[in-house]
Amino acid sequence: MTTISHASATLAGRALLASLFLVSGFGKLAAPSATIGYITSTGLPLPEVALAGALVIELGFAAALLVGYRTKLVASVMALFTLITAVVFHNQLGDQGQLIHFLKNLSIVGGLVQVAAFGAGAFSLDHLRKAKPTHAIV
């Protein structure tokens, strides 16, 4: 794979992963009471705090993933968040719809683990930060 195609593939992968979180986050932002109701229905304590945490991950961390900022850490946190949401919100595995959501979340975790393992690629802020020239003292 050429350098340009590798950089483009990593950017596309980050963008596709981030898109799901961004759309979900903006949906929660638009209807916070519905989200709080759903969180409450699972029996989780402090649903408002859970909503705030979800918004930080789904909007803030997804934006960081998209631009490739601190990508390995961001992808790791997002993978853990996605695994937790699979277990907490999609645990009725006898229900075909819930099983599909659970497996979808596990697939997303797999993609995020790949990003965490291999980094953001050349089209990222991480790459720009690493490529910053150092000035030698003469």
Summary of the structure (lengths in Angstrom):
residues: 138
radius of gyration: 17.5
end to end distance: 39.8
largest distance: 69.1
contacts: 396
relative contact order: 0.15
helix: 78%
strand: 0%
